[in-house]
């Protein structure tokens, strides 16, 4: 994969993420905040973006979405549990709900 191809893939992923996030926020803000792992201020900003602003933000060369599973236990629950997957996913959701939203300075 060339650098240009990789940057194009990042832009596509960013646009898809932003469009999905905006739809989720508009449909049910509280649930979207939890599922996206963002705070209310960021949710408000994403919700208010115009299409032109979405495209401009998506055009950055950095991934906007962040992999949230820094805790190996949570990632293990989501990937390795074969018995009662629904219970493992519920347990992971409970653990993630207890994590604070990260702030970037």
Secondary structure, DSSP 8 states (H G I E B T S, - for coil): --HHHHHHHHHHHHHHHHHHHHHHHHH-HHHHHHHHT--HHHHHHHHT--HHHHHHHHTSSS-SS-----SHHHHHHHHH--S-HHHHHHHHHHHHHTS------
